[in-house]
Amino acid sequence: MSTIHPLRLRAFITQIDSTGGPDACWTWRGDLYDGYGRLGRKGDQAHRVAYELMVRPIPAGMVIDHLCHNHDESCPGGSGCVHRRCVNPAHLEAVTQRDNVLRSPHTMPNRNAAKTECPQGHPYDEANTYSRRTPQGRARRECRTCRRERLARRAAA
């Protein structure tokens, strides 16, 4: 993000509701896009602007994670998530996209990573887990026992 003009900074600050105090979510009262606060015509995401203004520049390749979202099991996630509007710098952290997705309790990668056994009940442990990448580059894990059985059935057919 480039330097922010003093008038733009003032416009930014007036859109924040921080009445809950330093530990509460500071809700963005301005424009929204997909549930995230949006600043001005350029459409800068408010939580990214807040992080850069009050913490530090966002390192290349990093995204901003809403820590308040990750600990609220009652939040349904998606564009209606109230945490997407939070601009409290204490609730924001620069992380990789992978970490961001794995931290949220509402994402499929998080749910899959939490599984300790395959659908047939075999453990996902170091000895019984086969990891691979799909042609699209996505990481996959398979149960070695189920994989061996599947390959044996194919060979027999």
C-alpha positions as CSV (number, residue, x, y, z in Angstrom):
1,M,0.0,0.0,0.0
2,S,1.2,3.5,-0.7
3,T,1.3,6.4,1.7
4,I,-2.1,7.4,2.9
5,H,-3.1,11.1,2.5
6,P,-4.1,12.8,5.8
7,L,-7.7,13.3,4.6
8,R,-8.0,9.7,3.6
9,L,-6.6,8.7,7.0
10,R,-9.3,10.8,8.6
11,A,-12.0,9.2,6.4
12,F,-10.6,5.8,7.4
13,I,-10.7,6.5,11.2
14,T,-14.2,7.8,11.1
15,Q,-15.4,4.5,9.7
16,I,-14.2,2.5,12.7
17,D,-16.4,1.6,15.7
18,S,-14.0,1.0,18.5
19,T,-16.4,1.7,21.3
20,G,-16.0,-1.9,22.7
21,G,-12.5,-1.1,23.9
22,P,-9.0,-2.4,22.9
23,D,-9.9,-6.1,23.2
24,A,-13.2,-6.0,21.2
25,C,-13.6,-6.2,17.5
26,W,-13.4,-2.8,15.9
27,T,-16.2,-2.9,13.4
28,W,-15.9,-1.3,10.0
29,R,-18.9,0.9,9.4
30,G,-18.1,1.9,5.8
31,D,-18.7,0.1,2.5
32,L,-18.5,-3.7,2.3
33,Y,-17.5,-6.2,-0.4
34,D,-18.1,-9.9,0.3
35,G,-18.4,-9.0,4.0
36,Y,-15.0,-7.3,4.1
37,G,-14.6,-3.5,4.8
38,R,-13.7,-1.5,1.7
39,L,-12.0,1.9,1.7
40,G,-12.6,4.3,-1.1
41,R,-12.9,3.9,-4.8
42,K,-9.8,1.8,-5.1
43,G,-11.5,-0.7,-2.9
44,D,-8.6,-1.3,-0.5
45,Q,-9.6,-3.9,2.1
46,A,-10.1,-2.1,5.4
47,H,-8.4,-4.8,7.5
48,R,-5.3,-4.7,5.3
49,V,-5.2,-0.9,5.5
50,A,-5.5,-1.1,9.3
51,Y,-2.7,-3.6,9.6
52,E,-0.4,-1.6,7.4
53,L,-1.2,1.7,9.3
54,M,-1.0,0.3,12.8
55,V,1.3,-2.7,12.7
56,R,3.7,-2.8,9.7
57,P,3.7,-3.4,5.9
58,I,2.3,-6.7,4.9
59,P,5.1,-9.0,3.7
60,A,5.0,-10.2,0.1
61,G,2.9,-13.4,-0.3
62,M,1.1,-13.0,3.0
63,V,-2.5,-12.4,3.8
64,I,-4.2,-11.0,6.9
65,D,-5.8,-13.5,9.2
66,H,-8.6,-12.4,11.5
67,L,-7.7,-14.1,14.8
68,C,-11.0,-13.2,16.3
69,H,-12.7,-15.3,13.7
70,N,-10.6,-18.4,14.4
71,H,-11.7,-18.7,18.0
72,D,-15.5,-18.1,17.5
73,E,-17.1,-21.5,16.9
74,S,-20.6,-19.8,16.7
75,C,-19.7,-17.8,13.6
76,P,-21.1,-19.4,10.5
77,G,-18.3,-18.0,8.3
78,G,-18.8,-16.8,4.7
79,S,-19.7,-13.3,3.6
80,G,-22.0,-12.8,6.6
81,C,-19.2,-13.3,9.1
82,V,-19.0,-10.3,11.4
83,H,-15.3,-10.8,11.9
84,R,-14.5,-9.9,8.2
85,R,-15.4,-6.3,9.2
86,C,-13.0,-6.3,12.2
87,V,-10.0,-3.8,11.8
88,N,-8.6,-4.1,15.3
89,P,-4.9,-4.5,14.8
90,A,-4.7,-6.8,17.8
91,H,-7.0,-9.2,16.0
92,L,-5.0,-9.2,12.8
93,E,-1.9,-11.2,11.8
94,A,0.0,-11.6,8.6
95,V,0.2,-15.3,7.6
96,T,0.5,-17.5,4.5
97,Q,-2.7,-18.3,2.6
98,R,-2.3,-22.0,3.7
99,D,-2.1,-21.0,7.4
100,N,-5.1,-18.7,7.0
101,V,-7.2,-21.5,5.5
102,L,-6.1,-24.2,8.0
103,R,-6.8,-21.9,11.0
104,S,-10.4,-21.2,10.1
105,P,-12.8,-23.8,11.6
106,H,-15.1,-23.2,8.7
107,T,-12.9,-24.5,5.8
108,M,-12.8,-27.9,4.3
109,P,-8.9,-28.1,4.6
110,N,-9.2,-27.4,8.3
111,R,-11.9,-30.1,8.8
112,N,-9.9,-32.7,6.7
113,A,-6.6,-31.9,8.6
114,A,-8.4,-32.6,11.9
115,K,-9.4,-36.2,10.8
116,T,-7.4,-38.9,12.5
117,E,-8.6,-41.8,10.5
118,C,-9.8,-42.7,7.0
119,P,-13.5,-43.4,6.3
120,Q,-12.8,-47.2,6.8
121,G,-11.4,-46.5,10.3
122,H,-7.6,-46.9,9.5
123,P,-5.4,-44.4,11.3
124,Y,-3.9,-41.4,9.6
125,D,-0.5,-41.8,11.1
126,E,3.0,-41.6,9.7
127,A,3.2,-45.3,8.9
128,N,-0.3,-45.5,7.3
129,T,-0.5,-42.2,5.4
130,Y,0.5,-41.7,1.8
131,S,0.8,-38.0,0.7
132,R,0.8,-36.9,-2.9
133,R,0.0,-33.9,-5.1
134,T,-2.7,-33.8,-7.7
135,P,-1.9,-32.7,-11.3
136,Q,-3.4,-29.3,-10.2
137,G,-0.9,-29.1,-7.3
138,R,-3.2,-29.8,-4.4
139,A,-2.0,-31.8,-1.5
140,R,-3.8,-35.1,-0.9
141,R,-3.4,-37.8,1.7
142,E,-4.5,-41.4,1.4
143,C,-4.7,-44.3,3.8
144,R,-1.9,-46.7,2.7
145,T,-4.1,-49.7,3.7
146,C,-7.0,-48.6,1.6
147,R,-4.7,-47.7,-1.3
148,R,-3.0,-51.2,-1.2
149,E,-6.4,-52.9,-1.2
150,R,-7.7,-50.7,-4.1
151,L,-4.5,-51.4,-6.2
152,A,-4.8,-55.2,-5.4
153,R,-8.5,-55.2,-6.6
154,R,-7.4,-53.4,-9.8
155,A,-4.6,-55.9,-10.4
156,A,-6.9,-58.8,-9.9
157,A,-9.6,-57.5,-12.3
